[in-house]
Structure formats: C-alpha cells, structure tokens
Amino acid sequence: MDAEINNRLGINRRYFFGRTGAGVGLPALASLLASDSATANANNTVGKPASPFDMPNFPPKAKRVIYLFQSGAPSQMDLFDNKPSLRSKRGDELPDSVRRGQRLTSMTSRQESFPIAPSIFRFARHGQSGAQVSELLPHISSIADKLCFIRSMHTEAINHDPAITFFQTGAQLAGRPSMGAWLSYGLGSENSNLPAFVAMVSGSGGQPLYDRLWGSGFLPTRYQGVKFRSTGDPVLYLSNPPGLTDARRRRFLDDLNQLNRQKYEDYGDPEIATRIAQYELAYRMQTSVPELTDVADEPEHVFDLYGADSKQPGTFAANCLLARRLAERGVRFIQLFHRGWDQHTKLPTDIRTQCQATDQASAGLILDLEQRGLLEDTLVIWGGEFGRTVYCQGTLTASDYGRDHHPRCFTIWAAGGGIKPGFTYGQTDEFSYNVTENPVHVHDFHATMLHCLGIDHLKLTYKFQGRYFRLTDVHGNVIQPILA
C-alpha cells in the first residue's frame, strides 16, 4: 500500500467527485501542520516536500533563517537613519517637492500641516564600519560590525495588514504561502522530530497577527508553520488526554494511519497524505518539544546575554533564546513576531519601551549564535513592514511627536548566513522620505534571502489554478553587493 501512495501524484477522478460531493478527509491537526522528518526522502510522497525541484540549486551559505519581525513598523529615523540637518528645520512644513504627491493614510491625509519632527535621540558611529545607530539600541550598536544595514528598503502597501502580508508572502492579498512555507516546501526539514517552520509571538497592543501569516496558502498544509505558545502546552494538543497512555496512543495512531491510507488509496487526496505524516510528527513532538522548551539546562551566563526577560516565557527575549535552541536542532525557518511598534502618538516614550524589550535579546542572539559556530550558516533578519514619516502626526511639542506609516523608505538589518558584515547599503534623502541610492524592494529582499539558502528564486515554483507561482511573484533581483 505504501508503494501505491508513493506512486500517486495530483488528484484523481474519485478525489474530485468526493470533494465536490459529500466531501472526504478528516479535520487536519491544525496546530501541528509542518514539514515532517522524512522530507529528506525524495522517494516518499507522504513525507517529502511536494516540490519537483532539486533544492538547493547551488551551495548555500545559510541553512536556516531566524526572522525577528518587528510588527507595527519601527521608526527608521529614530533608530538607524540619522538626519542631523533636520534639527534646524524642526516645525517647518515638509516641502511638496519632497512629498511629490505621494499617498498618505487616512490618519494624516486631512492634516492641514505637516511639520517636520526631527528625532530627539542621539546617534553615534559604531565599530570599524562606522554604522550610525541610535542611543536607544546600545546592544545592537555594540555588534554593528556583525550587521548589514539596508537603509533603502521600500514597499507598496501603506497599511499594516497588506504590508505585513506582503512581507510574509510576496503579495498584499491573503492566500499566498508564507516565506517559511516556501522554504519548507523547497528544502524540507533537517530534524525528524520537529517542524521545519516555527512561529512565536510576543509583545502587546498594535495590529493583530493572523495565523495565515505563517500559513501554507495553496501549498499542501504540511508546509505551514507551527505556532509555539507561551502558556500550557507549547503546541496545542501535544499532551495525551487524561487516561490515554503513550502505548495506547501509539496503537490508536497505527489504526488511524491504516484507515487514512485506505482513504488515500480510494481518493488520492494529497491532504490525507499530509495528515498521515503530521500525526506521526505530532507523536514524535511529544518528546522533542518539551525537551526543546525546557531551558533549565541553560547556564546563567546565557540568560545574562539575552537579558532578564529571557527567563519569562512569552517575552521577546525568551523567544530569542528558544530560536537559538530551534536553530541548534535544525529547524529551517524560525519567525518571531514582536508587536507594539505602531507609534502614531507618544513615540519618544513608546519607542523606548520597545527598544528595551528587544535590543539586548536581538544582540544576544547574534552573539550566542556566533560563539556556538551557528551564525555563519544562520541568516538572522530584523525589521518591520514599512517605515515612519518625517512629519509629525498630530501635535508636535518640544518632547513629544508621532509618526504615520511610510512605505517609501525604511531600514532593516541582517547578519550571518552569507550576508556581508559591517556594511551599510542604500541611502535616503535628507528627510528620510525617499530612497536616493540603491533601492531595495520587498521582492528583491526575498530573492536575496532565498539566494543565501542556495535557492534560485526563479526556480522555486508551485502550480496553482493553471499558473506557476513563486515567493517573488514575477519580480525580484538578488542584491549582490550585500552578499559576503
């Protein structure tokens, strides 16, 4: 029967009529859908990525990605993009020649005045590279020579949900596979007992984060991310129900898999093959996940590296520590979402809070990976969905201001895994409003990330509704100057 499953491809006639009639298939084990171990076995349709390609396409510099996504959009002007000349322009109107009629959000489009609000925070140059970083980020400043700052990022969306969706999936509308799902599909997993793709969320307030941001879209559901929780079981339904022993669960799964395989033989539904693999992964995760999330074996100096919050489950610092533990165990794509950067008002106060929650842990993660020999093949990325405006949203005072959404330019940084360290790429105008040198679009960023992983972004495709899709859609160029 296994051979029959292995030889089946696509959707057969019985599956089509079964799905359009009464329907077939059991509910997927939603929280546990991710790549299975056997993804490395190219002859096993049940367990391998359903990709027709031999990935990687060329020797990779990175084996995995840790993406520290700062949801809400950090202000580039207050963190990385120093504009000292604006101090003399405080309160002046932003010139029309700078705005160029660019789109504004509904939150500021009716403002009668657009006063320039220079950052109140000091900047300094750091390391041999001389990268300029704000006083708000002393720990990131201390590792500036390990980072590559891209100050010329730009995107197309001006509101949070489409902008975050665009960064995660390469499209503004929901329904496409997320970055991690694409990597799970193309590269599979290095660990038979853990998912290929894990997501974690920290912070409070700000925009909601939907499960589709780590979803598989139109890819088979085995490739979607598994969300780890900070309370109770790290993954839903991980523990056995009361009264169910491990031995009885094993017998239950064996019987269930036999039924699923019979159903697969009848209908050829690829989601049944996914279900078989995922139930088995869930069983193995009952041992691997508790061991992973139990940080009691970490020495005190490691907690000191990440900061005091690293002992508090659910914090950004704790999630950074878990990200390193996941990387050690071969998880392919690890994404941390941290909320709270949407600072339309009270930016000076609120951005301090955000930096205090994220600065030390972000730098600690880089240092921890480096001392363990993992940074050279782990690509770490830090950044949000767009930037913030130079003009003030609301009332500008001597000590307070807010900033609206700004897709025209913003800063992200990356480290490790094939990226040139101690390097700053791209420039913006004196108002941090428009890119003036080396623009980097989201599709370019995706193409470069895939390149570091040994993937030609033009070749990682999936046919859906008669068209071949890819993460970079029909765009994207690798940013060669930032590659090591």
VOVO-971241 format. One record per residue (C-alpha): x, y, z; residue number from 1; residue in three letters. Coordinates in pm, 1 decimal. Example, Ala and Ser with C-alpha at 12.3 -4.5 7.8 and 13.67 -1.06 7.14 Angstrom:
// residues 2
> 1230.0	-450.0	780.0	1	ala
> 1367.0	-106.0	714.0	2	ser
***
This chain:
// residues 484
> 0.0	0.0	0.0	1	met
> 292.4	233.3	73.0	2	asp
> 418.1	183.5	-280.5	3	ala
> 75.3	277.8	-412.3	4	glu
> 81.7	601.7	-210.6	5	ile
> 433.2	678.8	-322.5	6	asn
> 337.6	647.4	-688.2	7	asn
> 30.0	866.4	-675.3	8	arg
> 58.3	1225.5	-798.6	9	leu
> -203.1	1500.2	-818.1	10	gly
> -579.5	1449.7	-787.0	11	ile
> -764.6	1158.2	-931.6	12	asn
> -1125.8	1135.4	-1053.2	13	arg
> -1262.2	978.9	-734.4	14	arg
> -1095.6	1251.4	-525.6	15	tyr
> -1253.4	1522.9	-741.9	16	phe
> -1606.1	1385.1	-708.9	17	phe
> -1555.8	1308.3	-340.7	18	gly
> -1455.1	1667.1	-269.4	19	arg
> -1732.2	1823.6	-475.1	20	thr
> -1997.7	1591.2	-335.5	21	gly
> -2030.3	1488.7	26.2	22	ala
> -1660.8	1561.9	82.5	23	gly
> -1384.3	1348.5	223.7	24	val
> -1097.9	1395.2	461.1	25	gly
> -1079.2	1440.7	836.1	26	leu
> -1005.6	1774.3	1003.2	27	pro
> -634.5	1848.3	984.4	28	ala
> -437.4	1862.2	1302.7	29	leu
> -414.8	2237.9	1259.6	30	ala
> -155.4	2329.9	1518.8	31	ser
> 79.4	2053.1	1409.8	32	leu
> 93.7	2100.4	1034.3	33	leu
> 452.8	2140.8	927.0	34	ala
> 717.8	1953.2	734.9	35	ser
> 781.2	1601.1	850.9	36	asp
> 1116.6	1446.7	904.3	37	ser
> 1109.9	1226.3	611.7	38	ala
> 1112.5	1540.1	396.5	39	thr
> 1462.9	1445.0	301.4	40	ala
> 1347.4	1121.1	139.0	41	asn
> 1297.9	1202.9	-225.8	42	ala
> 1111.1	880.7	-295.1	43	asn
> 839.8	921.7	-33.1	44	asn
> 539.8	1127.7	-144.8	45	thr
> 388.2	1115.7	202.1	46	val
> 692.3	1255.9	378.4	47	gly
> 892.8	1472.8	135.1	48	lys
> 825.1	1823.8	12.3	49	pro
> 596.7	1800.5	-290.3	50	ala
> 849.0	2003.4	-485.7	51	ser
> 955.9	1877.2	-829.4	52	pro
> 1289.5	2053.3	-788.6	53	phe
> 1625.6	1950.0	-652.1	54	asp
> 1698.5	2209.9	-386.0	55	met
> 1928.2	2378.1	-308.8	56	pro
> 2021.6	2484.7	-662.0	57	asn
> 2379.0	2574.5	-562.1	58	phe
> 2590.5	2556.6	-244.6	59	pro
> 2411.8	2760.1	22.7	60	pro
> 2572.7	2997.4	270.3	61	lys
> 2276.7	2964.9	509.5	62	ala
> 2094.1	2650.6	623.3	63	lys
> 1821.8	2827.5	818.2	64	arg
> 1659.8	3164.0	886.9	65	val
> 1566.7	3340.8	1210.7	66	ile
> 1339.6	3633.5	1125.8	67	tyr
> 1285.4	3887.8	1405.0	68	leu
> 979.9	4064.4	1264.8	69	phe
> 900.9	4393.7	1439.0	70	gln
> 526.8	4428.8	1381.4	71	ser
> 393.4	4782.6	1358.8	72	gly
> 691.7	4938.3	1177.7	73	ala
> 984.5	5081.7	1377.2	74	pro
> 1079.8	5440.8	1300.4	75	ser
> 1393.8	5434.0	1088.3	76	gln
> 1463.0	5799.8	1169.5	77	met
> 1480.2	5731.6	1542.0	78	asp
> 1684.8	5410.8	1519.2	79	leu
> 1910.3	5377.5	1214.1	80	phe
> 1871.1	5660.1	959.4	81	asp
> 2031.8	5966.1	1118.5	82	asn
> 1930.9	6305.1	973.3	83	lys
> 2109.4	6571.2	1181.7	84	pro
> 2033.6	6850.7	933.4	85	ser
> 1665.8	6830.9	1029.8	86	leu
> 1730.3	6978.5	1372.8	87	arg
> 1733.1	7326.4	1222.4	88	ser
> 1409.1	7252.5	1037.5	89	lys
> 1203.9	7148.3	1338.2	90	arg
> 841.2	7254.5	1292.3	91	gly
> 892.1	7359.8	928.3	92	asp
> 648.0	7233.0	669.7	93	glu
> 759.6	6929.1	473.8	94	leu
> 823.6	7064.6	121.6	95	pro
> 589.2	6949.0	-152.8	96	asp
> 899.7	6873.3	-358.3	97	ser
> 982.6	6600.4	-107.1	98	val
> 634.4	6455.6	-76.3	99	arg
> 584.5	6451.1	-454.2	100	arg
> 214.6	6393.5	-411.2	101	gly
> 275.1	6055.2	-252.8	102	gln
> -13.5	5873.8	-93.9	103	arg
> -97.4	5940.0	272.1	104	leu
> -300.0	5730.9	511.4	105	thr
> -644.6	5842.0	624.3	106	ser
> -489.3	5924.3	961.9	107	met
> -291.1	6221.7	829.8	108	thr
> -436.2	6298.1	486.3	109	ser
> -666.5	6559.4	640.5	110	arg
> -397.3	6734.0	839.4	111	gln
> -360.4	7095.7	735.9	112	glu
> 3.5	7099.9	840.2	113	ser
> 290.0	6850.6	806.8	114	phe
> 555.0	6978.7	1049.2	115	pro
> 898.5	6820.8	1039.4	116	ile
> 976.3	6625.7	1356.8	117	ala
> 1349.6	6552.0	1389.8	118	pro
> 1444.1	6265.7	1614.9	119	ser
> 1515.5	6373.2	1971.5	120	ile
> 1755.7	6082.7	2017.8	121	phe
> 2133.0	6099.3	1976.2	122	arg
> 2318.4	5894.2	1717.3	123	phe
> 2679.5	5781.5	1712.8	124	ala
> 2907.0	5583.9	1484.2	125	arg
> 2999.4	5235.8	1599.3	126	his
> 3267.5	4982.2	1520.4	127	gly
> 3515.5	4989.6	1236.2	128	gln
> 3226.0	5014.4	992.2	129	ser
> 3110.4	5342.0	1144.8	130	gly
> 2743.8	5245.0	1127.1	131	ala
> 2517.1	5508.7	1277.0	132	gln
> 2281.3	5370.5	1540.0	133	val
> 2056.6	5544.6	1790.9	134	ser
> 2126.1	5566.6	2163.2	135	glu
> 1806.6	5361.7	2205.9	136	leu
> 1992.0	5049.9	2089.1	137	leu
> 2316.7	5021.2	2286.4	138	pro
> 2340.0	4643.2	2248.2	139	his
> 2277.6	4640.7	1874.0	140	ile
> 2526.4	4929.1	1847.9	141	ser
> 2790.2	4710.1	2012.8	142	ser
> 2764.7	4447.3	1736.7	143	ile
> 2738.0	4690.8	1444.1	144	ala
> 3033.9	4529.9	1268.2	145	asp
> 2846.7	4199.6	1254.2	146	lys
> 2540.1	4351.8	1085.3	147	leu
> 2441.4	4464.4	738.3	148	cys
> 2206.0	4764.2	745.3	149	phe
> 1978.4	4810.2	444.6	150	ile
> 1855.0	5169.9	466.4	151	arg
> 1683.7	5179.8	127.2	152	ser
> 1402.6	4928.8	173.7	153	met
> 1070.7	5026.9	20.7	154	his
> 735.9	4857.1	-17.8	155	thr
> 399.8	4906.8	-187.0	156	glu
> 142.7	4885.1	93.9	157	ala
> 69.1	5175.6	326.5	158	ile
> -148.3	4997.7	584.9	159	asn
> -40.5	4727.3	825.5	160	his
> -227.4	4416.5	718.8	161	asp
> -145.7	4431.7	346.5	162	pro
> 210.4	4541.8	425.9	163	ala
> 275.4	4257.4	670.8	164	ile
> 107.2	4012.4	434.4	165	thr
> 328.4	4142.0	153.0	166	phe
> 645.9	4089.9	354.4	167	phe
> 543.0	3742.5	464.9	168	gln
> 402.9	3612.0	136.0	169	thr
> 511.6	3837.9	-150.6	170	gly
> 154.1	3955.4	-213.2	171	ala
> -69.9	4209.4	-40.8	172	gln
> -381.8	3992.3	-56.7	173	leu
> -416.4	3693.7	174.1	174	ala
> -394.1	3343.7	29.9	175	gly
> -31.3	3303.0	-76.0	176	arg
> 216.5	3076.3	105.4	177	pro
> 433.4	3240.5	369.8	178	ser
> 812.8	3260.1	344.6	179	met
> 861.7	2976.1	586.8	180	gly
> 615.5	2758.0	398.9	181	ala
> 806.3	2816.4	74.2	182	trp
> 1129.1	2712.0	243.9	183	leu
> 967.5	2405.1	398.4	184	ser
> 838.1	2312.6	53.6	185	tyr
> 1169.3	2367.1	-121.4	186	gly
> 1419.6	2245.3	137.2	187	leu
> 1229.3	2028.6	384.3	188	gly
> 1339.4	1975.5	743.2	189	ser
> 1671.8	1878.4	897.8	190	glu
> 1508.1	1729.1	1207.7	191	asn
> 1272.1	1432.5	1205.9	192	ser
> 1119.7	1528.2	1541.2	193	asn
> 1045.3	1898.9	1495.5	194	leu
> 859.7	2106.4	1237.7	195	pro
> 1054.0	2276.3	962.0	196	ala
> 881.6	2607.5	1038.1	197	phe
> 803.7	2756.0	1380.6	198	val
> 640.1	3089.9	1467.7	199	ala
> 628.1	3271.1	1802.0	200	met
> 454.0	3594.1	1905.4	201	val
> 542.9	3843.3	2179.1	202	ser
> 451.0	4198.9	2273.4	203	gly
> 109.9	4352.7	2321.5	204	ser
> -118.9	4600.1	2151.0	205	gly
> -80.8	4708.8	1794.1	206	gly
> -211.3	4527.3	1492.7	207	gln
> -349.4	4173.0	1512.4	208	pro
> -134.7	3891.0	1378.6	209	leu
> -326.2	3620.6	1194.8	210	tyr
> -231.5	3255.1	1160.9	211	asp
> -225.3	3296.0	783.2	212	arg
> 98.9	3494.8	822.6	213	leu
> 272.2	3162.2	886.4	214	trp
> 28.3	2961.8	675.5	215	gly
> 84.8	2746.0	369.8	216	ser
> -159.4	2923.5	137.1	217	gly
> -219.8	2699.6	-162.9	218	phe
> 75.2	2473.3	-80.2	219	leu
> -9.6	2145.9	94.4	220	pro
> -80.7	2216.2	459.6	221	thr
> 217.7	2012.7	579.9	222	arg
> 431.6	2318.3	499.2	223	tyr
> 259.3	2572.7	722.1	224	gln
> 425.6	2695.8	1039.0	225	gly
> 361.3	2562.0	1386.3	226	val
> 287.7	2833.5	1639.6	227	lys
> 452.3	2784.9	1979.0	228	phe
> 256.7	2916.8	2277.7	229	arg
> 395.9	3067.6	2598.5	230	ser
> 146.1	2906.8	2838.1	231	thr
> 28.5	2548.3	2875.0	232	gly
> 145.5	2304.2	2612.3	233	asp
> 385.9	2479.0	2373.1	234	pro
> 179.1	2329.8	2091.4	235	val
> -193.8	2264.7	2119.3	236	leu
> -298.3	1904.4	2187.1	237	tyr
> 61.9	1798.2	2248.1	238	leu
> -15.0	1612.3	2570.8	239	ser
> -212.3	1291.3	2582.7	240	asn
> -572.7	1328.7	2700.4	241	pro
> -637.5	1208.7	3056.9	242	pro
> -638.7	831.0	3072.3	243	gly
> -454.4	780.7	2742.6	244	leu
> -112.6	619.5	2783.8	245	thr
> 168.5	650.6	2529.9	246	asp
> 125.8	286.0	2433.5	247	ala
> -247.3	327.4	2371.6	248	arg
> -185.2	645.2	2173.3	249	arg
> 66.1	458.4	1956.2	250	arg
> -187.6	183.7	1885.1	251	arg
> -455.3	445.3	1813.6	252	phe
> -228.7	622.6	1563.4	253	leu
> -135.9	296.1	1391.9	254	asp
> -503.4	212.5	1341.0	255	asp
> -584.0	567.4	1232.1	256	leu
> -299.0	571.7	981.6	257	asn
> -422.3	246.5	833.1	258	gln
> -766.4	399.9	782.0	259	leu
> -613.1	713.1	633.7	260	asn
> -401.8	511.1	392.5	261	arg
> -709.9	321.1	277.2	262	gln
> -887.5	653.2	222.7	263	lys
> -586.8	784.1	31.5	264	tyr
> -596.7	477.4	-191.5	265	glu
> -963.2	544.8	-264.3	266	asp
> -942.1	920.3	-327.3	267	tyr
> -578.8	1022.8	-381.9	268	gly
> -635.7	1338.5	-176.5	269	asp
> -289.0	1488.5	-103.2	270	pro
> -419.8	1627.9	226.0	271	glu
> -470.1	1271.5	350.4	272	ile
> -100.9	1206.9	284.5	273	ala
> -25.8	1523.8	480.3	274	thr
> -244.1	1403.5	768.0	275	arg
> -57.0	1072.9	790.1	276	ile
> 278.4	1249.5	809.1	277	ala
> 157.1	1508.7	1056.2	278	gln
> 6.7	1266.1	1304.2	279	tyr
> 341.8	1089.4	1312.1	280	glu
> 527.3	1418.9	1358.5	281	leu
> 287.5	1512.1	1638.6	282	ala
> 366.2	1185.0	1814.6	283	tyr
> 740.1	1249.7	1796.1	284	arg
> 693.1	1609.3	1908.7	285	met
> 550.3	1487.7	2238.8	286	gln
> 909.7	1414.8	2336.7	287	thr
> 1109.2	1666.3	2133.4	288	ser
> 910.6	1983.6	2210.7	289	val
> 911.0	1960.8	2593.3	290	pro
> 1285.0	1898.0	2582.0	291	glu
> 1329.4	2195.8	2349.5	292	leu
> 1128.1	2440.9	2558.1	293	thr
> 1275.0	2337.3	2895.0	294	asp
> 1554.2	2593.5	2930.2	295	val
> 1654.0	2483.0	3280.9	296	ala
> 1976.8	2340.8	3140.6	297	asp
> 2089.9	2681.4	3013.3	298	glu
> 2373.8	2831.1	3220.0	299	pro
> 2321.0	3163.6	3392.3	300	glu
> 2559.3	3347.8	3161.1	301	his
> 2329.4	3268.7	2867.2	302	val
> 2031.2	3430.2	3039.9	303	phe
> 2257.0	3727.3	3116.2	304	asp
> 2338.7	3751.4	2746.5	305	leu
> 1973.2	3771.9	2640.7	306	tyr
> 1858.5	3978.3	2939.3	307	gly
> 1646.3	3919.6	3247.5	308	ala
> 1329.1	3880.2	3041.6	309	asp
> 1467.9	3563.9	2885.1	310	ser
> 1350.7	3375.0	3195.2	311	lys
> 990.6	3490.8	3138.7	312	gln
> 806.3	3269.3	2886.5	313	pro
> 636.0	3460.0	2608.7	314	gly
> 870.8	3757.8	2608.4	315	thr
> 1074.7	3855.0	2304.4	316	phe
> 1393.7	3766.0	2493.0	317	ala
> 1263.6	3420.4	2586.4	318	ala
> 1159.2	3362.0	2227.2	319	asn
> 1505.2	3464.5	2103.2	320	cys
> 1658.6	3202.8	2332.2	321	leu
> 1414.2	2942.1	2200.4	322	leu
> 1502.7	3049.6	1846.3	323	ala
> 1866.4	2961.5	1912.4	324	arg
> 1763.0	2623.9	2055.8	325	arg
> 1546.3	2560.2	1749.1	326	leu
> 1833.4	2656.0	1519.6	327	ala
> 2062.4	2411.9	1700.4	328	glu
> 1809.6	2136.8	1634.4	329	arg
> 1784.4	2201.3	1260.7	330	gly
> 1455.3	2389.8	1231.6	331	val
> 1458.5	2555.0	890.1	332	arg
> 1263.0	2878.0	942.6	333	phe
> 1205.6	3042.1	1281.0	334	ile
> 995.5	3355.3	1290.1	335	gln
> 948.1	3578.7	1591.4	336	leu
> 674.7	3841.1	1569.6	337	phe
> 700.8	4124.5	1822.7	338	his
> 408.0	4366.0	1839.9	339	arg
> 385.8	4725.8	1957.9	340	gly
> 586.5	4940.1	1712.3	341	trp
> 286.7	5130.6	1569.1	342	asp
> 367.2	5467.7	1726.1	343	gln
> 130.9	5729.2	1579.4	344	his
> 148.2	5924.2	1905.8	345	thr
> 381.1	5934.7	2208.2	346	lys
> 663.7	5791.3	2001.2	347	leu
> 951.5	5906.7	2226.2	348	pro
> 801.2	5720.5	2522.2	349	thr
> 674.8	5411.6	2344.9	350	asp
> 979.3	5350.3	2128.0	351	ile
> 1196.8	5344.2	2439.8	352	arg
> 979.3	5066.3	2578.4	353	thr
> 1003.7	4866.1	2256.9	354	gln
> 1379.6	4903.3	2237.3	355	cys
> 1423.1	4798.2	2599.8	356	gln
> 1222.8	4483.3	2522.8	357	ala
> 1412.8	4389.5	2205.9	358	thr
> 1760.7	4544.1	2193.9	359	asp
> 1959.0	4318.8	2426.3	360	gln
> 1790.8	3997.3	2316.4	361	ala
> 1844.1	4074.4	1945.1	362	ser
> 2214.4	4137.6	2000.9	363	ala
> 2237.5	3845.5	2242.6	364	gly
> 2100.4	3610.1	1980.0	365	leu
> 2368.8	3716.5	1730.8	366	ile
> 2645.3	3672.1	1988.0	367	leu
> 2508.6	3338.6	2109.4	368	asp
> 2486.1	3200.0	1757.2	369	leu
> 2835.5	3324.6	1678.8	370	glu
> 3002.8	3166.6	1981.3	371	gln
> 2836.0	2834.4	1900.3	372	arg
> 2950.7	2841.9	1537.7	373	gly
> 2594.0	2877.6	1411.5	374	leu
> 2594.0	3234.6	1281.8	375	leu
> 2790.4	3152.9	969.2	376	glu
> 2508.3	2931.8	838.9	377	asp
> 2211.6	3104.2	1005.7	378	thr
> 2060.7	3410.8	838.7	379	leu
> 1917.3	3648.8	1101.3	380	val
> 1685.8	3929.5	986.9	381	ile
> 1542.0	4221.1	1188.2	382	trp
> 1281.1	4465.8	1059.9	383	gly
> 917.5	4570.3	1019.7	384	gly
> 667.7	4609.6	737.1	385	glu
> 740.4	4974.4	643.8	386	phe
> 884.8	5293.1	794.6	387	gly
> 753.8	5609.2	960.3	388	arg
> 709.5	5964.3	832.2	389	thr
> 943.4	6254.9	898.4	390	val
> 644.0	6478.6	960.3	391	tyr
> 453.0	6467.6	1285.5	392	cys
> 114.6	6304.9	1312.7	393	gln
> -91.3	6518.1	1548.9	394	gly
> 57.4	6794.5	1760.6	395	thr
> 432.8	6847.1	1765.3	396	leu
> 568.4	6954.8	2103.9	397	thr
> 914.4	7001.3	2247.6	398	ala
> 920.9	6649.6	2390.7	399	ser
> 653.7	6457.5	2202.4	400	asp
> 561.0	6359.9	1847.3	401	tyr
> 410.0	6075.3	1649.1	402	gly
> 477.3	5938.9	1304.1	403	arg
> 244.6	5792.8	1040.5	404	asp
> 306.6	5493.5	811.9	405	his
> 567.6	5544.0	541.7	406	his
> 633.4	5279.9	273.0	407	pro
> 879.4	5486.7	66.6	408	arg
> 1189.5	5410.6	274.7	409	cys
> 1288.2	5225.3	589.2	410	phe
> 1572.4	5024.4	741.3	411	thr
> 1617.5	4655.8	816.8	412	ile
> 1930.6	4469.1	916.3	413	trp
> 2059.7	4118.6	855.4	414	ala
> 2352.4	3911.5	981.3	415	ala
> 2523.6	3577.9	923.8	416	gly
> 2438.5	3322.2	657.0	417	gly
> 2602.3	3476.1	350.2	418	gly
> 2545.7	3845.1	431.0	419	ile
> 2833.9	4094.8	431.7	420	lys
> 2903.4	4211.1	788.7	421	pro
> 2985.4	4567.8	887.5	422	gly
> 2816.5	4712.0	581.7	423	phe
> 2552.5	4975.9	517.8	424	thr
> 2364.8	4966.2	188.5	425	tyr
> 2142.2	5233.5	35.4	426	gly
> 2073.3	5596.5	110.5	427	gln
> 1770.5	5819.5	163.9	428	thr
> 1722.6	6192.5	116.3	429	asp
> 1782.7	6443.1	396.3	430	glu
> 1422.8	6394.7	516.0	431	phe
> 1435.3	6012.9	526.2	432	ser
> 1140.1	6027.7	290.8	433	tyr
> 1264.1	5894.8	-45.7	434	asn
> 1534.6	5646.9	-147.5	435	val
> 1818.4	5819.2	-330.2	436	thr
> 2062.2	5530.6	-375.3	437	glu
> 2034.2	5153.4	-422.7	438	asn
> 1660.2	5095.0	-368.3	439	pro
> 1564.3	4750.7	-234.0	440	val
> 1210.9	4625.8	-292.6	441	his
> 1047.4	4351.2	-86.3	442	val
> 1075.3	4112.7	-382.7	443	his
> 1449.3	4188.6	-404.8	444	asp
> 1482.7	4112.2	-36.6	445	phe
> 1301.8	3778.7	-77.4	446	his
> 1519.4	3686.9	-377.0	447	ala
> 1832.8	3762.4	-174.0	448	thr
> 1715.6	3561.7	125.5	449	met
> 1648.7	3260.8	-96.3	450	leu
> 1987.7	3305.7	-265.0	451	his
> 2162.3	3280.7	72.4	452	cys
> 1983.6	2947.9	119.1	453	leu
> 2108.7	2821.2	-215.2	454	gly
> 1778.7	2874.2	-397.4	455	ile
> 1731.1	3045.4	-730.0	456	asp
> 1407.6	3233.7	-663.6	457	his
> 1301.4	3182.3	-1027.0	458	leu
> 1304.1	2805.1	-979.5	459	lys
> 1111.9	2769.1	-653.3	460	leu
> 761.7	2749.9	-802.0	461	thr
> 428.2	2580.7	-745.1	462	tyr
> 149.5	2537.0	-998.1	463	lys
> -189.6	2655.1	-874.0	464	phe
> -501.8	2733.0	-1076.5	465	gln
> -311.0	2693.6	-1400.5	466	gly
> -25.0	2927.7	-1314.1	467	arg
> 320.1	2875.7	-1166.5	468	tyr
> 359.4	3090.4	-854.7	469	phe
> 670.8	3181.8	-660.0	470	arg
> 752.5	3388.5	-349.7	471	leu
> 886.4	3673.5	-563.7	472	thr
> 585.8	3661.6	-799.9	473	asp
> 719.8	3792.5	-1134.0	474	val
> 976.8	4028.3	-982.2	475	his
> 1289.5	4031.8	-767.5	476	gly
> 1664.7	4071.0	-811.2	477	asn
> 1935.0	3939.4	-580.4	478	val
> 2113.5	4227.1	-402.0	479	ile
> 2466.3	4120.5	-491.4	480	gln
> 2657.1	4397.8	-305.4	481	pro
> 2534.6	4279.9	36.3	482	ile
> 2644.9	3920.1	-14.1	483	leu
> 2956.7	3800.8	164.9	484	ala
***
